[in-house]
Amino acid sequence: MNDICCIGHITLDKIVTPKQTTYMPGGTSYYFSHGIKHLKDKDNYKLVTALAPSEYKAVEEMRSAGIQVEVLPSKKTVYFENVYGENQDNRTQRVLAKADPFTVEELKNEEARIFHLGSLLSDDFSLDVVKLLSGKGILAVDAQGYLREVRGQKVFPVDWKDKREALKYIDILKVNEHEAEVLTGYKDAKQAALQLAEWGVKEVLLTLGSLGSLIYAEGVFHQIPAYPPKEVVDATGCGDTYAMGYLYMRNKGASYEEAGCFAAAMSTIKLEKSGPFSGTEEQVWNIIRNSNLHPQVI
């Protein structure tokens, strides 16, 4: 059995920033997998993805880097265009192609201690898939895709249709402040986290960009700092890096605060470069050790 199994589409990404335009693979599964391979306890990790045969090069590169990858068939590969302004928290997005959704039949034999669903679009994972995987292990979900619907090439924000039922089965949910407001109706991060917990989520991870993150679990709020980067280069994949660092540490038995700080420091290193996290575990711990910022119970 794998410790962590990430399930999600690898995408084709066109990333436009004020400084440059870059074409590269992307998606939660890509950033998660390439990030975890730089950490010490990476051997019991598996990626389950789906993409068109024309894009198998991205999978071959992962396998040659030692990542265990299972590929499910799909007619197309997801193709995203992300345009950032000077403030990297602001993003405009278009979807130029969609891949096939994941099904219960395809995933029924997967085994892991922790499953992470890297949803990119609202129909990637059905409620039946959520129910199936929650019965097999700890289920973590990134909410972002459930709140994005494609009409034509444009991405429209939508509410999560099955949220009240689905959240009962989800142990760990990662949302940013905008997603939390869409899901709950609350602008206030603490109120939003409380509502998500009331609906069934055991660990709410609420990322707040440059303001850090909030973890709500077992009735306690943990304020996690954002460690300042030397330079802001590319925010694409920072949320996926945060989720990966958090799950990696929780799997090792770390506390909520320790896992949150590790995830935040990983995200800082990732923010300083384009592409996935490529630092080391030692660099992550050095950021935490050398910072005068500390987590707080609030």
C-alpha positions in Angstrom: 0.0 0.0 0.0 1.2 3.5 -0.8 1.5 6.2 1.9 0.2 9.0 -0.4 -1.7 8.6 -3.7 -2.4 11.8 -5.7 -5.1 11.6 -8.3 -5.5 14.3 -10.9 -4.9 15.4 -14.5 -1.6 16.5 -15.8 -2.2 19.7 -17.8 -0.6 21.6 -20.6 -0.1 25.1 -19.1 0.6 28.4 -20.8 1.7 30.8 -18.0 1.8 34.5 -18.8 3.5 36.9 -16.3 4.6 40.5 -16.8 8.1 39.2 -17.3 7.6 36.2 -19.6 5.4 33.6 -21.3 6.2 29.9 -20.5 4.7 26.7 -21.8 5.0 23.7 -19.5 3.1 20.7 -18.0 1.1 21.6 -14.9 -1.9 20.7 -12.7 -2.0 19.6 -9.1 -0.7 16.2 -9.9 2.3 17.6 -11.7 3.3 20.1 -9.0 2.6 17.6 -6.2 4.6 14.7 -7.8 7.6 16.7 -8.9 7.7 18.4 -5.5 7.5 15.3 -3.4 10.4 13.6 -5.3 12.8 16.1 -3.7 11.8 15.1 -0.1 13.4 12.3 1.9 10.5 9.9 2.3 9.2 9.9 -1.2 9.4 6.2 -2.2 5.9 5.2 -1.1 4.2 7.7 -3.3 2.0 7.1 -6.4 0.4 9.4 -9.0 -2.8 8.3 -10.9 -3.4 10.6 -13.9 -5.2 10.7 -17.2 -4.0 12.4 -20.4 -3.9 12.0 -24.1 -1.2 9.7 -25.6 0.3 12.8 -27.4 1.4 14.1 -23.9 2.9 10.9 -22.5 6.3 12.6 -22.5 5.4 14.3 -19.2 4.7 10.9 -17.7 8.0 9.4 -19.1 9.9 12.3 -17.4 8.2 11.6 -14.1 9.0 7.9 -14.3 12.6 8.5 -15.2 12.8 10.7 -12.1 11.6 7.7 -10.0 8.0 8.7 -9.6 5.5 5.8 -9.7 2.8 6.8 -12.2 -0.3 5.0 -13.4 -1.9 6.5 -16.6 -5.6 6.1 -17.3 -6.9 6.6 -20.9 -8.2 10.0 -22.0 -9.0 11.4 -25.4 -7.6 14.8 -24.6 -5.3 16.5 -22.1 -6.4 19.5 -20.0 -5.0 22.7 -21.5 -4.9 25.8 -19.2 -3.9 29.4 -19.9 -3.0 31.3 -16.7 -2.4 35.1 -17.0 -0.9 36.8 -13.9 -0.7 40.6 -13.2 2.0 42.3 -11.2 0.3 41.0 -8.1 0.7 37.2 -8.3 -2.5 36.6 -6.2 -4.5 37.8 -9.3 -5.0 35.3 -12.1 -7.1 35.2 -15.3 -7.7 31.7 -16.6 -9.0 30.0 -19.8 -9.3 26.2 -20.6 -8.5 25.3 -24.2 -9.2 21.5 -23.8 -10.6 19.1 -21.2 -9.7 15.5 -20.3 -12.0 12.7 -19.4 -13.2 12.5 -15.7 -12.0 9.8 -13.3 -14.4 7.0 -12.6 -15.2 4.6 -9.7 -14.4 1.7 -12.1 -10.9 3.0 -12.8 -10.1 3.7 -9.2 -11.7 0.8 -7.3 -8.4 -1.1 -6.9 -6.3 1.8 -5.7 -4.9 1.5 -2.1 -3.2 4.2 0.0 -3.1 5.6 3.5 -3.9 9.1 2.2 -5.6 10.0 -1.1 -5.3 13.5 -2.5 -7.8 14.6 -5.2 -6.3 17.4 -7.2 -9.5 18.6 -8.9 -9.0 21.1 -11.7 -12.6 21.3 -13.1 -16.0 20.7 -11.5 -16.6 17.3 -13.2 -13.2 15.6 -12.6 -14.4 13.6 -9.6 -18.0 12.5 -9.0 -19.6 12.1 -5.5 -19.3 8.4 -6.0 -15.5 8.6 -6.4 -15.3 10.7 -3.2 -17.4 8.1 -1.3 -15.3 5.2 -2.7 -11.9 6.6 -1.7 -13.0 7.9 1.7 -13.7 4.2 2.6 -10.2 3.3 1.6 -8.1 5.8 3.5 -7.8 9.5 4.6 -9.2 11.6 1.9 -7.8 15.0 1.1 -9.3 17.3 -1.5 -8.3 20.6 -3.1 -11.6 22.4 -3.7 -10.4 24.6 -6.5 -11.6 22.5 -9.4 -15.0 21.9 -7.9 -15.6 25.6 -8.1 -14.6 26.0 -11.8 -16.9 25.3 -14.7 -15.9 25.6 -18.3 -18.3 27.1 -20.8 -16.6 27.5 -24.2 -13.0 28.4 -23.2 -13.9 30.6 -20.3 -13.8 29.5 -16.7 -16.7 30.5 -14.6 -16.8 30.4 -10.8 -19.6 28.0 -9.6 -20.6 26.6 -6.2 -19.8 22.9 -5.5 -23.1 21.2 -6.4 -22.7 18.2 -4.1 -20.7 20.0 -1.3 -23.1 19.2 1.6 -22.9 15.5 0.8 -19.3 15.3 -0.3 -17.8 17.2 2.6 -19.1 14.6 5.0 -16.6 12.2 3.5 -13.6 14.5 3.2 -11.0 14.5 6.0 -8.7 17.3 4.8 -9.9 20.2 2.6 -7.7 22.8 1.1 -9.3 26.1 0.1 -8.1 29.7 -0.5 -10.0 32.7 0.9 -12.0 33.2 -2.3 -13.0 29.5 -2.5 -13.9 29.5 1.2 -16.3 32.4 0.6 -17.9 30.8 -2.4 -18.5 27.5 -0.5 -19.8 29.1 2.7 -20.9 32.6 2.0 -18.5 34.0 4.7 -15.8 36.5 3.9 -14.3 36.0 7.3 -11.8 33.1 7.2 -12.5 31.8 10.7 -16.3 31.8 10.1 -15.8 30.0 6.8 -13.5 27.4 8.4 -16.1 26.8 11.1 -18.8 26.2 8.6 -16.7 23.7 6.6 -16.0 21.8 9.8 -19.6 21.8 10.7 -20.4 20.2 7.3 -17.9 17.4 8.1 -14.3 18.4 7.3 -11.9 17.3 10.0 -8.9 19.5 8.9 -9.6 22.7 7.1 -6.5 24.3 5.4 -7.3 27.8 4.4 -4.5 29.6 2.5 -4.4 33.4 2.5 -1.6 34.1 0.0 1.0 36.5 1.4 -1.0 36.6 4.7 -0.2 33.0 5.5 -2.7 30.2 6.2 -5.2 29.1 8.8 -5.6 25.5 9.9 -8.8 24.5 11.8 -8.8 21.1 13.4 -10.2 19.5 16.6 -11.8 22.8 17.6 -8.6 24.9 17.4 -7.4 27.6 15.0 -3.7 27.6 14.1 -2.4 30.7 12.4 0.5 29.7 10.1 2.9 32.4 8.9 3.9 33.1 5.3 7.7 33.1 5.1 8.7 36.1 2.9 10.4 34.9 -0.4 13.7 36.5 -1.6 11.9 37.2 -4.9 8.4 36.5 -6.2 8.8 34.7 -9.5 5.8 32.4 -10.2 2.9 31.6 -7.9 1.6 28.8 -10.1 1.5 25.6 -8.1 2.0 27.2 -4.7 -1.3 25.9 -3.4 -0.5 22.4 -4.6 2.9 22.6 -3.0 1.3 23.6 0.3 -1.1 20.7 0.2 1.8 18.3 -0.6 4.0 19.5 2.2 1.2 19.3 4.7 0.1 15.8 3.7 3.8 14.6 3.6 4.3 15.8 7.2 0.9 14.6 8.5 1.7 11.2 7.1 4.9 11.2 9.2 2.9 12.0 12.4 3.6 15.8 12.5 1.2 18.1 14.4 -1.1 20.5 12.5 1.3 23.4 13.2 4.4 21.6 12.3 2.8 20.3 9.0 1.5 23.8 8.3 4.8 25.5 8.8 6.6 22.9 6.6 4.0 23.4 3.9 4.3 27.2 4.1 8.1 27.1 3.9 8.0 24.8 0.9 5.6 27.2 -0.8 8.0 30.1 -0.2 10.9 28.2 -2.0 8.5 27.3 -4.8 7.4 30.9 -5.2 11.0 31.9 -5.9 11.2 29.9 -9.2 9.0 28.9 -12.1 8.0 25.2 -12.1 7.5 22.8 -9.3 9.3 22.9 -5.9 12.9 21.8 -6.5 14.5 22.6 -3.1 15.5 20.2 -0.4 14.0 19.2 2.9 16.9 20.8 4.7 16.2 24.2 3.0 12.6 24.0 4.1 13.7 23.4 7.8 16.3 26.2 7.5 13.6 28.7 6.5 11.5 27.7 9.6 14.5 27.7 12.0 15.9 31.0 10.8 12.6 32.9 10.8 11.3 35.1 13.6 7.7 34.2 12.5 6.0 31.5 14.4 2.6 29.7 14.3 0.0 30.8 16.8 -3.2 29.4 18.3 -5.8 32.1 17.8 
